[in-house]
Amino acid sequence: MLEMYRNMEGDGVGLWFSSSLCIDVCACAHARVGTQMATGKGYDGAYGNGHTTTVHAFFSLIQRKYTCLCLYKHSPSVEVGSSVGHFHGGSIVSVVNEGIVASFLPVLKGLSFESAMVQDPKRCNSCKDSASSRDSPGWTRSSPFPDEVLDRVLSLMESHKDRSSVSLVCKDWYNAERWSRSHVFIGNCYSVSPEIVARRFPNIRSVTLKGKPRFSDFNLVPQNWGADICAWLAVFAAAYPFLEELRLKRMAVSDESLEFIATSFPCFKSLSLLSCDGFSTDGLKSIASHCKVKLLRYGVRNLTELDLQENVMDDLGGGWLSCFPENFVTLEVLNFASLNTDVSFEALEALVTRCKSLRVLKVNKNITLEQLQRLLVRAPQLVELGTGSFQQDLKPRVYAELENAFNNCKNLHTLSGLWEANFLYLPVLYVASASLTFLNLSYACLRSSELAKLVAHCPSLRRLWLLRDLGFVMAAASLCGFMSETIEDARLQSWDMPQEEDSIIKFRGSNLYFLVQVLDTVEDKGLEAVGSSCPLLEELRVFPADPFDQDIVHGVTESGFVAVSRGCRRLHYVLYFCRQMSNAAVATIVQNCPDFTHFRLCIMNPGQPDYLTNEPMDEAFGAVVKTCTKLQRLAVSGLLTDLTFEYIGKYAKNLETLSVAFAGSSDLGMQCVLGGCTKLRKLEIRDCPFGNAALLSGLEKYESMRSLWMSACNVTMNGCRLLAKEMPRLNVEVMKDDESDDSQADKVYVYRSVAGPRQDAPPFVLTL
């Protein structure tokens, strides 16, 4: 039931939904405006009979000054701080952002409701009355909120966080959101069972599912840890026969599973596999062979997306590409850039020619420049292109044809691949560079001067990747404790240290989602060029060429970072590897760019102090958390004492993810973070002095977090057992290393779950 109340003396709005939950929008701590409205006939009240107010006018009030929107249940009084004052009278369910309000506007605009009796102004002169006043005589219940309006509102909400918040309003809204949800995101496949998901959401069309912990990207999670997709597919086939989209990350996927997907979902359209393992190109043959099937009951199934990124798979050859039927024409996204073997170019060319709606094409490095020219001629409509090898001898005629092909790609905004790019052929890209917003040069070895020339032709560039010697990058990332990110974020892949007979580091590859990523061989001059040429830059990532070369004399320093911050004031995401940094430089950077949401600084030598003053780097990260109030993710490095973590706990109130390595003085550091960071969801720690006292200080915190990872710390098995005993709804898993002390907990992975302990844990995973 929807009741809206109005007090003419203020500038805030309160909405009562059902009889137990209120959405309260406040602009000040002591004054608010509310309009009590109902869908039926008007009620007699102090301000007249049958007073009619449109919802459009109501929302015009919301658009004026309101600064927060909170949901809370009527329950024993709990004080909750907000940016504008304090709310009393309920436990917070969720914080709803302005996207929910925005979803109402196009639906409710023009609808009118007849207001009910307005509450006595004396009873609402302070926000503190909001919960208790609901049961006062001044309140009158109204008729149910129209289902058709609610359904329309929910259909406009794309954020799963917003939908989850809406489902907590009341039982009617819970059921409406349950039946209308078509996409579900599951960040940990062991946090819930497929049966629970199927019961909760009966009409799912799209699933995003993540498996192994992110530390599997650094080879810190043993092989055969789990995360098999098989059990999920069995439930999905029975519960979701109309499933159209499946996006998997770090899941174990077999050829049999791919064949099951190809044959069990008659409406299937989209498959994305990122950092998965266990399958081969034979599984891809099943997907290609069944991409277009005539079904008597469901019509024709047409695959639109096949996205393969950085998977560990058996590449048995490119014959799978020939399995697409000759009458198949609906493909829109095709990405096989991470495959190593040759593919049938004739089959690829024919497929590209048939699929007139193809928007994204990313081929592997075995496609030559001449073959690329032929593909571009047949697909000038591409918006994203991943090229093959960019290093071969071209005759003038072929060069001109390739340049003309790029010139005809008027819609191209993303360019990647460019394997081993030769700077002699980079000018062929200039004709298409004006519209580029994302340029990935991860496999092109460019110097500062070459980078400056290319970037000068990209006035619209927002995303730039430059990377070389990737294996060393992986080693550096693990050494410095920087963890990879989620499906919408950047990530580093797993790496293996070289064996005696190896001369290079082995690695799976990378899939780094960010706006700028540069190799430190471009030096500070290269970053200065980026700062002067890319004023719209929002994200910067700088990786080292060789983190083990202690005698290196080139590379980026704090000067390059400061130069970028001066020229790119929109910068809000940074991952920066360097060998020296100062407290003063970091303070300058965050003053220039105070809107950082992600700040990840890796000083290559663990325990490195301020190179100018020889002081700890505490004040640098103190400046970050004090200045950047929107900070959501932080990764720290250098010589750090507990003072850094005191700053984090006191000021980083919006922090969601914290990565820590080789830092801290005592258990107090971790205790400050767990006690102060109210929105913390992920905590990743390695090689720190934190022990049992620090681990157990988060007993009441862990259930509101997604996960905790601790490796090479001072945690014991007894501490983990006590945590598991005190918090039975948490899954506490310990991975033991060979020949390790039986009393020590080498790697601890703690996560919340509504499904209980997993049943497929291998012997080396101890579930407490």
C-alpha positions, 0 to 999 in steps of 0.5 A: 500500500502506498501512502505519501504524506506532505508537510508544507513546512519542509523540503523532504519527502517520505514514502510509506510502502506497505505497513512495514517499510518506509522510503525516506528522502531527506534534505535536512535533519529537521524539515521535510515535505511529504504528500500523503497520497492514495489510489482511491477516493480522497479522505477528509483531512485538515487540508480539505477533502479530495485534494488531488496531486499528480505524481509528476508534481511529487517527483518534482519535489524529489528533484530539488534538493534531496541528497539521500534515499534509504530503506528501513524496516519498522523495528526497534530503534537503530540510529543510522547516520546519513549525509544530512542527519540521522534516521531513527526507527529501523534497521537499514535494509539497503541504500537505494540510489537515484536510479530507482527514483529515475525509473519511476519518473517516465512511468508515473509522470501524468498519473494522479492520485487523490491525497489522503489525510495529511499528517499533523505538521507538529508530528513531523518537524524532525526526521526522527519521527519518521518511523514511529509516526506511521502508527499514529492516528494521522496516518490512513492506509491506502489501496494497493499500488497498481501492479501494471505500474510496478511491473513497468517500473521494474522493467526499467531497472537494469541494476541488480543492486537496485532490483535487490533493494526494491525486492525488500520493500514489501512482499508484493514488491518481492514477488513482483521483482521475483517474477519479472527478473530475467538476469541474475548475477552470482559472484561466487558459485558456492554462495548459493545453490542452483536449486535456490536460484531456480526457486527464487527467480523462475523466469531467468533468461540470462546468467552471469556466474563466477567460480574460483577465487581471484587468486586463481589468476596468480596460480595461488589456488591449486588445480581441481579446486572446484567450480564445475558448471555441470551441476548448474547446467542440470538445474538450468535445463529443467528450470530455465528452458528459455535460457538465452545467455550464459556468461562464465568466469573462472568456471570448470567447463568440459566439452560435455558441458558445452555440448549440453548447452548446445542441445538443451536450451532451444532459445540459446543465443549468447555464450561468453567464457572468460578464464575458464578451463577444462574444454577443447575446440571439440566443445566449440564444434558442438556450439557451432554445429547447433547454432542454428536449429529449427525447432517445431515448438520454439521456431529457429534458434540463432546464436548471436554471440560467441566470446572466448577470452583467455581460457585454458583449453586444448586447442586441437585446431581451427576446424571448429570454425567450419562447423557453422551452417552455411545458412547461419547469418545472425552472429553479432559477436565473435571473439577467438583472439586467445586461440593459438592455432590456425583457423580456416580462413575460408570458413571465417571469411564466408561467415563474416560475409554472411553475418551482416549484423556482425559488430564485434570481430576479434581474431587470433594472431595467425590472421595476416594483414592481407587476410584482415583487409579482406575481412574489413572489406566484407564487414565495414560495419564493425564497431570493435575489431581485434586484428591478427599479426601486424608484422609482415612485408606489405607491397605498396598496393596491399598497404593502400588497400588495407588503409582504404579498408580501415577508412571505410570502417566509419563506426569503428570505436575499438581496436585491439590485437595488433600482435607484434605491431611494426611501427612502420605499419601503424600509420595505416590506422590513422584514417580510422583513429579519429573515431576510436575511443579504445585502442589496445596496443598490449602486444605492440612494443612502442616507444614514447615518440611512437606512442605520442604520434599515434595518440595524436590522431585519436582525439576521442580516445578514452581507453588505451592499452600498452603492454609488453613482457606480460609474464613479468607483469604477472610476476610483479602483480603477484609479488606486490599483492595486487589482485585481479578484478570482477567481470566488469573490472580489470584483471591479471591472469595466472602465471607460473615461475619458470622451471630450470629449463625455461628461459621465460615466464609462462602465462595464460594471457591478460584481459585488462579492462581499463582506459589506459594501460602503459608499459614503463618503457615509455618512461615519464615522457610517454605519460606526459604525452598521454596527459597532454593528448587525453584530457578525457582520460578516466583510467590509467594503468602502468605496468613494469617491463621487468620487475626483477631488474634492480639496476633498471634506469628507465621507467616511470616515476612519480613525475609521470603520475603527477603529469597525468593527474595534471592533464587528466582531471577526470581520472578516477581509476589508477593502477600504477607500478613504479620503483619509487614514490613519495608522500608528497607526490601522492598528495598532489595527485589526489588533489588534482584528481579527487574523484578516484574510485579505484586507487591501486599503487604498487611500489615494486620493492616490498617495504619501500619507504618514501624515497625522499624522506625515508619515512613510511608511506602512511601519509600518502594513503592517508591523503588518498582516503581523506581526499577521495571520498568516493573511493571504492577500491584501494590497494596499498604498498610500500613501508606501511605501519598501522597508522595507514589502516587507522586512516583507512578505517576512519575515512574510507567509508565507501570502500568496498575492496581492500588489497594489502600485501607486505604491510602493517605492524600488528593485528591492530591494522586489520582490526581498524579496517574491519571496525571502520569500513562499513561498506567493505565487501572484499578483503584480500591480504597476503604476507602480513603480520595479522593473526588470530586476533585480527581474524576474529575481530571481524566476527560480526562483519564477515556475514555482510562481506562477500569474501575474505582471503588471507595467505602467508599470514599468522593465522592458525588452524585453531583460529579458523576453527573458532571462526567457523564455530562462532559463525556457522553461516560462513564457509571457512576453507583452508588450503594447506600447502605441502610440507607446511606446519599442521598448526598453520592456516596457509591460505584461508578463504572465507565467504558467506553462503546460503547453501552451506558447506560445498560438497565437492571440496577436494582433499587439499581444501579443509572445510571447517 
